Amino acid sequence: MRIVIISTAYPLRGGIAHYVSLLQKHLSVRHEVSVITFKRQYPKLLFPGKSQEEIGASSPSLSSIQVIDTLNPITWYKAGRIAAGMKPDLIIFKYWMPFFAPAFGIAARVAKRNSGCKVLFICDNVIPHEHTPLDRVLTSWLLKAGDYFIVQSKAVEQDLLSVVEEPKYAFVPHPIYEIFGTTLEKEKARAGLGIGRDEKVALFFGYVRKYKGLHVLLDAMKMVLARITVKLLVVGEFYDDENTYQKQIENLDLGKNVICISSYVPNNEVAKYFSAADVVVLPYVDATQSGIVQIAYNFGKPVITTEVGGLAEVVVPEKTGLVVQPNSPAQLADAIVRFFEEGLADRFSREIVAQRKLYSWDTLVNAIEGLVKA
């Protein structure tokens, strides 16, 4: 097939751009694949981060056409015409936020009208974490342009079924992120962070937004430290007010046990933080899924998370990690203490290695091909 992917992609940064790089790589084994992306993804007023472009030496080797400006409707039509000019059999959109529905919806309709291609949406979210009354209207209008859909969690599946009547779709778990390299020697990874070889280390990784529950984890850490000594690595750019969290750390007297790396982490540095950790903690208060789990699994790291969205589908309780109720510092603290006191790291890591075949990119590629051929 001739395939065009329209999404966030390199040189833009973030998990979705990484996903598209890997999707393009694996689809290209059997298909001709082109990528169209944004020249301006977010206006600066709406973007809380410091930069929208990837940094660091280890960037994905992906060639994309930067066309779409979310503030300029002319570019939405242009993207559709460029895609149609490639004479695709299929256009794939990676969809996660209604903010992009107008641009994606116009591009999809223009491309279909001018080429007769089919359209597939890979839905990270259907209804976003932080939603507004217009979200369902915009999403419904966008997804009507779709012929096929991929969902990656049961929560998103239910949302899709509530918005699209009798969709032709496949359920495929989010594949593992294999773009960040292999696990480093733990002692070496820790040395650069000032962490001792025998210390117990938990990692919170990724953009900091309220729905990700860092405030809950900090409350839990106070309870953990009353029982055992653990270091918490908080690594990622703050999209909320960082001072709020720093004040919480200060008020709870956690300063000696919390290390904050408050910046975007380039691809070539991700391995260092996951290799230094014993366990990854995702204390989300709301979620559909999280690519952080797939990064953790790439490095064989167990995960402690909350029972929200599709997280408990990927983190198998008592096999690849522990699952607790959201918004419960006490339960989260108990899980962290239990993980270390019972020495669960090795057993869970072995199970992760055994389960990794469930999260392969070949499974996703096969599902896309199956939808189109059916």
C-alpha positions as a Markdown table, in Angstrom:
| # | Residue | x | y | z |
|---|---|---|---|---|
| 1 | Met | 0.0 | 0.0 | 0.0 |
| 2 | Arg | 0.9 | 3.6 | -0.4 |
| 3 | Ile | 0.3 | 5.2 | 3.1 |
| 4 | Val | 0.4 | 8.8 | 4.3 |
| 5 | Ile | 0.6 | 9.5 | 8.1 |
| 6 | Ile | -0.6 | 12.9 | 9.2 |
| 7 | Ser | 0.3 | 13.6 | 12.8 |
| 8 | Thr | 2.8 | 15.2 | 15.1 |
| 9 | Ala | 6.2 | 13.9 | 13.9 |
| 10 | Tyr | 9.9 | 14.6 | 14.1 |
| 11 | Pro | 11.3 | 17.3 | 14.2 |
| 12 | Leu | 8.5 | 18.0 | 16.7 |
| 13 | Arg | 9.0 | 16.3 | 20.0 |
| 14 | Gly | 7.1 | 14.1 | 22.5 |
| 15 | Gly | 5.6 | 10.6 | 22.8 |
| 16 | Ile | 3.3 | 10.9 | 19.8 |
| 17 | Ala | 6.2 | 12.0 | 17.6 |
| 18 | His | 8.2 | 9.0 | 18.8 |
| 19 | Tyr | 5.2 | 6.7 | 18.1 |
| 20 | Val | 4.9 | 8.0 | 14.5 |
| 21 | Ser | 8.6 | 7.4 | 13.9 |
| 22 | Leu | 8.3 | 3.8 | 15.0 |
| 23 | Leu | 5.1 | 3.3 | 13.1 |
| 24 | Gln | 6.6 | 4.7 | 9.9 |
| 25 | Lys | 9.7 | 2.4 | 10.4 |
| 26 | His | 7.6 | -0.8 | 10.8 |
| 27 | Leu | 5.0 | 0.0 | 8.1 |
| 28 | Ser | 7.8 | 0.8 | 5.7 |
| 29 | Val | 9.0 | -2.9 | 5.8 |
| 30 | Arg | 6.1 | -3.7 | 3.5 |
| 31 | His | 4.6 | -0.4 | 2.4 |
| 32 | Glu | 5.5 | 3.0 | 0.9 |
| 33 | Val | 5.1 | 5.5 | 3.7 |
| 34 | Ser | 5.2 | 9.3 | 3.8 |
| 35 | Val | 4.6 | 11.7 | 6.8 |
| 36 | Ile | 2.9 | 15.1 | 6.9 |
| 37 | Thr | 3.3 | 17.0 | 10.1 |
| 38 | Phe | 3.0 | 20.5 | 11.6 |
| 39 | Lys | 5.0 | 23.6 | 10.9 |
| 40 | Arg | 3.2 | 25.1 | 14.0 |
| 41 | Gln | 1.5 | 22.6 | 16.3 |
| 42 | Tyr | 0.5 | 24.9 | 19.1 |
| 43 | Pro | 0.5 | 28.7 | 19.4 |
| 44 | Lys | 2.9 | 29.8 | 22.1 |
| 45 | Leu | 0.0 | 31.1 | 24.2 |
| 46 | Leu | -1.4 | 27.6 | 24.5 |
| 47 | Phe | 1.9 | 25.7 | 24.8 |
| 48 | Pro | 3.2 | 25.4 | 28.4 |
| 49 | Gly | 6.5 | 23.9 | 27.5 |
| 50 | Lys | 9.8 | 25.5 | 26.6 |
| 51 | Ser | 10.3 | 24.1 | 23.1 |
| 52 | Gln | 8.1 | 22.2 | 20.6 |
| 53 | Glu | 11.1 | 20.6 | 18.8 |
| 54 | Glu | 13.1 | 17.5 | 19.6 |
| 55 | Ile | 16.6 | 18.1 | 21.0 |
| 56 | Gly | 19.6 | 15.9 | 21.6 |
| 57 | Ala | 21.9 | 13.8 | 19.4 |
| 58 | Ser | 19.7 | 10.6 | 19.3 |
| 59 | Ser | 16.8 | 11.8 | 17.2 |
| 60 | Pro | 14.7 | 9.5 | 15.0 |
| 61 | Ser | 15.6 | 9.3 | 11.3 |
| 62 | Leu | 12.3 | 10.3 | 9.8 |
| 63 | Ser | 11.7 | 12.7 | 6.9 |
| 64 | Ser | 8.4 | 14.6 | 7.2 |
| 65 | Ile | 6.7 | 17.4 | 5.3 |
| 66 | Gln | 6.0 | 20.3 | 7.6 |
| 67 | Val | 2.8 | 21.9 | 6.4 |
| 68 | Ile | 0.0 | 22.2 | 9.0 |
| 69 | Asp | -0.4 | 25.4 | 11.0 |
| 70 | Thr | -3.2 | 24.9 | 13.5 |
| 71 | Leu | -4.0 | 28.7 | 13.3 |
| 72 | Asn | -4.1 | 28.8 | 9.5 |
| 73 | Pro | -7.0 | 27.0 | 7.8 |
| 74 | Ile | -5.4 | 27.4 | 4.4 |
| 75 | Thr | -2.7 | 25.0 | 5.5 |
| 76 | Trp | -5.3 | 22.4 | 6.5 |
| 77 | Tyr | -6.6 | 22.3 | 2.9 |
| 78 | Lys | -3.0 | 22.3 | 1.6 |
| 79 | Ala | -2.1 | 19.3 | 3.7 |
| 80 | Gly | -5.1 | 17.4 | 2.2 |
| 81 | Arg | -4.2 | 18.3 | -1.3 |
| 82 | Ile | -0.5 | 17.3 | -0.7 |
| 83 | Ala | -1.7 | 14.0 | 0.7 |
| 84 | Ala | -4.0 | 13.4 | -2.2 |
| 85 | Gly | -1.2 | 14.2 | -4.7 |
| 86 | Met | 0.7 | 11.2 | -3.2 |
| 87 | Lys | -2.1 | 9.0 | -4.4 |
| 88 | Pro | -2.4 | 7.1 | -1.2 |
| 89 | Asp | -4.4 | 4.0 | -0.6 |
| 90 | Leu | -4.6 | 4.9 | 3.1 |
| 91 | Ile | -4.1 | 8.0 | 5.3 |
| 92 | Ile | -3.4 | 7.4 | 9.0 |
| 93 | Phe | -4.1 | 10.1 | 11.6 |
| 94 | Lys | -2.8 | 9.8 | 15.1 |
| 95 | Tyr | -5.6 | 11.5 | 17.1 |
| 96 | Trp | -5.5 | 12.5 | 20.8 |
| 97 | Met | -7.0 | 16.0 | 21.3 |
| 98 | Pro | -10.0 | 17.9 | 19.8 |
| 99 | Phe | -7.8 | 21.0 | 19.3 |
| 100 | Phe | -6.6 | 19.2 | 16.2 |
| 101 | Ala | -10.0 | 18.1 | 15.0 |
| 102 | Pro | -10.6 | 21.1 | 12.6 |
| 103 | Ala | -7.2 | 20.7 | 10.9 |
| 104 | Phe | -7.3 | 16.9 | 10.7 |
| 105 | Gly | -11.0 | 16.9 | 9.6 |
| 106 | Ile | -10.5 | 19.3 | 6.7 |
| 107 | Ala | -7.3 | 17.5 | 5.6 |
| 108 | Ala | -9.0 | 14.1 | 5.7 |
| 109 | Arg | -12.0 | 15.2 | 3.7 |
| 110 | Val | -9.9 | 17.1 | 1.1 |
| 111 | Ala | -7.6 | 14.1 | 0.6 |
| 112 | Lys | -10.5 | 11.6 | 0.3 |
| 113 | Arg | -12.4 | 13.8 | -2.2 |
| 114 | Asn | -9.3 | 14.2 | -4.4 |
| 115 | Ser | -7.8 | 10.7 | -4.2 |
| 116 | Gly | -10.5 | 8.3 | -3.1 |
| 117 | Cys | -8.3 | 7.0 | -0.4 |
| 118 | Lys | -9.4 | 5.5 | 2.9 |
| 119 | Val | -8.8 | 7.1 | 6.3 |
| 120 | Leu | -7.8 | 5.4 | 9.6 |
| 121 | Phe | -7.6 | 7.0 | 13.0 |
| 122 | Ile | -5.3 | 5.7 | 15.7 |
| 123 | Cys | -7.1 | 7.0 | 18.7 |
| 124 | Asp | -5.0 | 7.8 | 21.8 |
| 125 | Asn | -8.1 | 9.5 | 23.3 |
| 126 | Val | -11.6 | 10.0 | 22.0 |
| 127 | Ile | -12.7 | 12.1 | 25.0 |
| 128 | Pro | -9.6 | 13.9 | 26.4 |
| 129 | His | -8.5 | 14.0 | 30.0 |
| 130 | Glu | -9.2 | 17.7 | 30.5 |
| 131 | His | -12.4 | 18.1 | 28.4 |
| 132 | Thr | -14.7 | 20.9 | 27.4 |
| 133 | Pro | -18.4 | 20.9 | 26.2 |
| 134 | Leu | -17.2 | 21.2 | 22.5 |
| 135 | Asp | -14.9 | 18.2 | 22.6 |
| 136 | Arg | -17.6 | 15.6 | 21.8 |
| 137 | Val | -19.0 | 17.7 | 18.9 |
| 138 | Leu | -15.5 | 18.3 | 17.4 |
| 139 | Thr | -14.5 | 14.6 | 17.8 |
| 140 | Ser | -17.7 | 13.3 | 16.4 |
| 141 | Trp | -17.4 | 15.5 | 13.3 |
| 142 | Leu | -13.7 | 14.5 | 12.8 |
| 143 | Leu | -14.2 | 10.8 | 13.2 |
| 144 | Lys | -17.1 | 10.7 | 10.7 |
| 145 | Ala | -14.3 | 11.1 | 8.1 |
| 146 | Gly | -12.8 | 7.8 | 9.2 |
| 147 | Asp | -13.2 | 4.4 | 7.5 |
| 148 | Tyr | -11.2 | 2.5 | 10.1 |
| 149 | Phe | -10.1 | 3.0 | 13.7 |
| 150 | Ile | -7.4 | 1.6 | 16.1 |
| 151 | Val | -8.0 | 1.8 | 19.8 |
| 152 | Gln | -5.4 | 0.8 | 22.4 |
| 153 | Ser | -7.3 | 0.6 | 25.6 |
| 154 | Lys | -10.8 | -0.6 | 26.7 |
| 155 | Ala | -11.6 | 2.9 | 28.0 |
| 156 | Val | -10.9 | 4.4 | 24.5 |
| 157 | Glu | -12.9 | 1.6 | 22.9 |
| 158 | Gln | -15.9 | 2.5 | 25.0 |
| 159 | Asp | -15.5 | 6.2 | 24.1 |
| 160 | Leu | -15.3 | 5.4 | 20.4 |
| 161 | Leu | -18.4 | 3.3 | 20.5 |
| 162 | Ser | -20.3 | 6.2 | 22.2 |
| 163 | Val | -19.2 | 8.6 | 19.4 |
| 164 | Val | -19.1 | 6.6 | 16.2 |
| 165 | Glu | -22.0 | 4.3 | 15.2 |
| 166 | Glu | -20.8 | 0.7 | 14.3 |
| 167 | Pro | -17.2 | 1.7 | 13.7 |
| 168 | Lys | -14.9 | -0.7 | 11.9 |
| 169 | Tyr | -12.1 | -1.0 | 14.3 |
| 170 | Ala | -9.4 | -3.1 | 15.9 |
| 171 | Phe | -8.2 | -3.2 | 19.5 |
| 172 | Val | -4.4 | -3.3 | 19.7 |
| 173 | Pro | -2.4 | -2.6 | 22.8 |
| 174 | His | 0.1 | 0.3 | 22.6 |
| 175 | Pro | 3.4 | -1.1 | 21.3 |
| 176 | Ile | 6.6 | -0.8 | 23.3 |
| 177 | Tyr | 8.8 | 2.3 | 22.7 |
| 178 | Glu | 12.0 | 0.9 | 21.4 |
| 179 | Ile | 13.4 | 4.2 | 20.4 |
| 180 | Phe | 15.4 | 5.0 | 23.6 |
| 181 | Gly | 18.0 | 2.3 | 23.4 |
| 182 | Thr | 18.8 | -0.5 | 25.9 |
| 183 | Thr | 19.2 | -0.6 | 29.7 |
| 184 | Leu | 22.4 | 0.8 | 31.1 |
| 185 | Glu | 24.3 | -0.6 | 34.0 |
| 186 | Lys | 22.4 | 0.6 | 37.1 |
| 187 | Glu | 25.5 | 1.7 | 39.1 |
| 188 | Lys | 26.7 | 3.8 | 36.1 |
| 189 | Ala | 23.3 | 5.3 | 35.5 |
| 190 | Arg | 23.0 | 6.3 | 39.2 |
| 191 | Ala | 26.4 | 7.7 | 39.5 |
| 192 | Gly | 25.6 | 10.8 | 37.4 |
| 193 | Leu | 22.5 | 11.4 | 39.6 |
| 194 | Gly | 24.2 | 11.2 | 42.9 |
| 195 | Ile | 22.3 | 8.0 | 43.9 |
| 196 | Gly | 24.1 | 5.2 | 45.6 |
| 197 | Arg | 24.2 | 1.6 | 44.2 |
| 198 | Asp | 22.1 | 0.1 | 47.0 |
| 199 | Glu | 19.5 | 2.9 | 47.4 |
| 200 | Lys | 15.8 | 2.2 | 46.6 |
| 201 | Val | 14.7 | 4.4 | 43.7 |
| 202 | Ala | 11.2 | 5.1 | 42.3 |
| 203 | Leu | 10.8 | 7.1 | 39.0 |
| 204 | Phe | 8.0 | 9.5 | 38.0 |
| 205 | Phe | 8.6 | 10.3 | 34.3 |
| 206 | Gly | 7.0 | 12.6 | 31.8 |
| 207 | Tyr | 5.2 | 15.9 | 31.5 |
| 208 | Val | 3.8 | 17.1 | 34.8 |
| 209 | Arg | 0.0 | 17.8 | 34.6 |
| 210 | Lys | -2.4 | 17.6 | 37.5 |
| 211 | Tyr | -4.2 | 14.5 | 36.0 |
| 212 | Lys | -0.9 | 12.6 | 36.3 |
| 213 | Gly | -1.1 | 12.7 | 40.1 |
| 214 | Leu | 2.4 | 13.8 | 41.2 |
| 215 | His | 0.8 | 15.6 | 44.1 |
| 216 | Val | -0.7 | 12.3 | 45.2 |
| 217 | Leu | 2.7 | 10.6 | 44.9 |
| 218 | Leu | 4.4 | 13.3 | 47.0 |
| 219 | Asp | 1.8 | 12.8 | 49.8 |
| 220 | Ala | 2.4 | 9.1 | 49.6 |
| 221 | Met | 6.2 | 9.6 | 49.8 |
| 222 | Lys | 5.8 | 11.2 | 53.3 |
| 223 | Met | 4.1 | 7.9 | 54.4 |
| 224 | Val | 6.7 | 5.8 | 52.7 |
| 225 | Leu | 9.6 | 7.5 | 54.4 |
| 226 | Ala | 8.0 | 6.9 | 57.8 |
| 227 | Arg | 8.6 | 3.2 | 57.1 |
| 228 | Ile | 11.5 | 2.8 | 54.6 |
| 229 | Thr | 14.0 | 5.0 | 52.8 |
| 230 | Val | 13.3 | 5.6 | 49.1 |
| 231 | Lys | 14.6 | 8.1 | 46.6 |
| 232 | Leu | 12.0 | 9.6 | 44.2 |
| 233 | Leu | 13.2 | 10.8 | 40.8 |
| 234 | Val | 10.8 | 13.3 | 39.2 |
| 235 | Val | 11.9 | 13.7 | 35.6 |
| 236 | Gly | 10.0 | 15.8 | 33.1 |
| 237 | Glu | 8.9 | 19.3 | 32.0 |
| 238 | Phe | 6.3 | 20.9 | 34.3 |
| 239 | Tyr | 3.2 | 21.9 | 32.4 |
| 240 | Asp | 1.7 | 23.0 | 35.7 |
| 241 | Asp | 3.2 | 25.5 | 38.1 |
| 242 | Glu | 6.4 | 23.9 | 39.3 |
| 243 | Asn | 6.4 | 26.1 | 42.5 |
| 244 | Thr | 3.2 | 24.4 | 43.7 |
| 245 | Tyr | 5.0 | 21.1 | 43.7 |
| 246 | Gln | 8.2 | 22.5 | 45.2 |
| 247 | Lys | 6.2 | 24.0 | 48.0 |
| 248 | Gln | 4.6 | 20.6 | 48.6 |
| 249 | Ile | 8.0 | 19.0 | 48.8 |
| 250 | Glu | 9.2 | 21.6 | 51.2 |
| 251 | Asn | 6.1 | 21.4 | 53.4 |
| 252 | Leu | 6.3 | 17.6 | 53.6 |
| 253 | Asp | 10.1 | 17.8 | 54.3 |
| 254 | Leu | 10.9 | 15.6 | 51.3 |
| 255 | Gly | 13.9 | 17.6 | 50.0 |
| 256 | Lys | 16.5 | 15.0 | 50.8 |
| 257 | Asn | 14.6 | 12.2 | 49.1 |
| 258 | Val | 13.1 | 13.8 | 46.0 |
| 259 | Ile | 15.3 | 14.7 | 43.0 |
| 260 | Cys | 13.6 | 16.9 | 40.4 |
| 261 | Ile | 14.9 | 17.1 | 36.8 |
| 262 | Ser | 12.4 | 19.7 | 35.6 |
| 263 | Ser | 13.1 | 19.8 | 31.9 |
| 264 | Tyr | 12.3 | 17.9 | 28.7 |
| 265 | Val | 14.4 | 14.8 | 28.4 |
| 266 | Pro | 16.0 | 14.3 | 24.9 |
| 267 | Asn | 15.9 | 10.7 | 23.5 |
| 268 | Asn | 19.5 | 10.0 | 24.2 |
| 269 | Glu | 19.1 | 10.6 | 28.0 |
| 270 | Val | 15.9 | 8.6 | 28.6 |
| 271 | Ala | 17.8 | 5.4 | 29.3 |
| 272 | Lys | 19.7 | 6.9 | 32.1 |
| 273 | Tyr | 16.7 | 7.6 | 34.3 |
| 274 | Phe | 14.9 | 4.3 | 33.7 |
| 275 | Ser | 18.1 | 2.4 | 34.2 |
| 276 | Ala | 18.7 | 4.1 | 37.5 |
| 277 | Ala | 15.2 | 3.2 | 38.8 |
| 278 | Asp | 13.9 | 0.1 | 40.5 |
| 279 | Val | 10.3 | 0.9 | 39.7 |
| 280 | Val | 8.2 | 3.4 | 37.7 |
| 281 | Val | 5.3 | 5.0 | 39.5 |
| 282 | Leu | 2.3 | 6.4 | 37.6 |
| 283 | Pro | -0.1 | 7.8 | 40.2 |
| 284 | Tyr | -2.6 | 9.1 | 37.6 |
| 285 | Val | -6.0 | 10.4 | 38.8 |
| 286 | Asp | -7.4 | 10.2 | 35.2 |
| 287 | Ala | -6.1 | 8.5 | 32.1 |
| 288 | Thr | -7.0 | 6.4 | 29.1 |
| 289 | Gln | -3.5 | 5.0 | 28.6 |
| 290 | Ser | 0.1 | 6.0 | 29.1 |
| 291 | Gly | 3.1 | 5.6 | 26.8 |
| 292 | Ile | 5.3 | 5.7 | 29.9 |
| 293 | Val | 4.3 | 2.1 | 30.7 |
| 294 | Gln | 5.7 | 1.1 | 27.3 |
| 295 | Ile | 8.9 | 2.9 | 27.9 |
| 296 | Ala | 9.2 | 1.2 | 31.3 |
| 297 | Tyr | 8.6 | -2.2 | 29.7 |
| 298 | Asn | 11.3 | -1.4 | 27.1 |
| 299 | Phe | 13.8 | -1.2 | 30.0 |
| 300 | Gly | 12.2 | -4.2 | 31.9 |
| 301 | Lys | 11.0 | -2.0 | 34.7 |
| 302 | Pro | 7.9 | -2.8 | 36.8 |
| 303 | Val | 5.2 | -0.2 | 37.2 |
| 304 | Ile | 3.1 | 0.8 | 40.1 |
| 305 | Thr | 0.0 | 2.6 | 38.8 |
| 306 | Thr | -3.6 | 3.4 | 39.5 |
| 307 | Glu | -6.8 | 1.7 | 38.3 |
| 308 | Val | -7.9 | 4.4 | 35.8 |
| 309 | Gly | -8.5 | 4.1 | 32.1 |
| 310 | Gly | -6.5 | 1.3 | 30.4 |
| 311 | Leu | -3.5 | 1.4 | 32.8 |
| 312 | Ala | -4.6 | -1.8 | 34.7 |
| 313 | Glu | -5.0 | -3.6 | 31.3 |
| 314 | Val | -1.2 | -3.1 | 30.6 |
| 315 | Val | 0.1 | -3.2 | 34.1 |
| 316 | Val | -0.9 | -6.8 | 35.1 |
| 317 | Pro | -1.4 | -6.8 | 38.9 |
| 318 | Glu | 1.0 | -9.1 | 40.7 |
| 319 | Lys | 2.8 | -9.9 | 37.4 |
| 320 | Thr | 4.3 | -6.8 | 35.9 |
| 321 | Gly | 3.5 | -4.4 | 38.7 |
| 322 | Leu | 1.0 | -3.2 | 41.3 |
| 323 | Val | -2.3 | -1.4 | 40.8 |
| 324 | Val | -4.0 | 0.8 | 43.4 |
| 325 | Gln | -7.0 | 3.1 | 43.5 |
| 326 | Pro | -6.5 | 6.6 | 42.3 |
| 327 | Asn | -6.3 | 9.6 | 44.7 |
| 328 | Ser | -5.2 | 7.4 | 47.6 |
| 329 | Pro | -1.8 | 8.3 | 49.0 |
| 330 | Ala | -2.1 | 5.6 | 51.6 |
| 331 | Gln | -2.7 | 2.8 | 49.1 |
| 332 | Leu | 0.1 | 4.1 | 46.9 |
| 333 | Ala | 2.5 | 4.3 | 49.9 |
| 334 | Asp | 1.6 | 0.7 | 50.9 |
| 335 | Ala | 2.3 | -0.5 | 47.3 |
| 336 | Ile | 5.7 | 1.2 | 47.1 |
| 337 | Val | 6.7 | -0.1 | 50.5 |
| 338 | Arg | 5.5 | -3.6 | 49.7 |
| 339 | Phe | 7.4 | -3.6 | 46.3 |
| 340 | Phe | 10.7 | -3.0 | 48.1 |
| 341 | Glu | 10.1 | -5.0 | 51.3 |
| 342 | Glu | 9.0 | -8.1 | 49.4 |
| 343 | Gly | 11.7 | -7.7 | 46.7 |
| 344 | Leu | 9.3 | -7.9 | 43.8 |
| 345 | Ala | 11.6 | -6.2 | 41.2 |
| 346 | Asp | 13.2 | -9.4 | 39.7 |
| 347 | Arg | 10.0 | -11.4 | 39.6 |
| 348 | Phe | 8.0 | -8.6 | 37.9 |
| 349 | Ser | 10.9 | -7.9 | 35.4 |
| 350 | Arg | 11.0 | -11.5 | 34.3 |
| 351 | Glu | 7.2 | -11.4 | 33.6 |
| 352 | Ile | 7.7 | -8.2 | 31.6 |
| 353 | Val | 10.2 | -9.9 | 29.4 |
| 354 | Ala | 7.7 | -12.8 | 28.8 |
| 355 | Gln | 4.9 | -10.4 | 28.0 |
| 356 | Arg | 6.7 | -8.1 | 25.7 |
| 357 | Lys | 5.6 | -10.0 | 22.6 |
| 358 | Leu | 2.0 | -8.8 | 23.3 |
| 359 | Tyr | 3.2 | -5.2 | 22.6 |
| 360 | Ser | 5.0 | -5.6 | 19.3 |
| 361 | Trp | 4.8 | -3.2 | 16.3 |
| 362 | Asp | 4.2 | -6.1 | 14.0 |
| 363 | Thr | 0.9 | -6.7 | 15.8 |
| 364 | Leu | -0.2 | -3.1 | 15.1 |
| 365 | Val | 0.9 | -3.3 | 11.4 |
| 366 | Asn | -1.0 | -6.6 | 11.0 |
| 367 | Ala | -4.1 | -5.0 | 12.5 |
| 368 | Ile | -3.9 | -2.0 | 10.1 |
| 369 | Glu | -3.5 | -4.3 | 7.1 |
| 370 | Gly | -6.3 | -6.5 | 8.3 |
| 371 | Leu | -8.8 | -3.6 | 8.6 |
| 372 | Val | -8.0 | -2.4 | 5.1 |
| 373 | Lys | -8.2 | -5.9 | 3.5 |
| 374 | Ala | -11.4 | -6.9 | 5.3 |
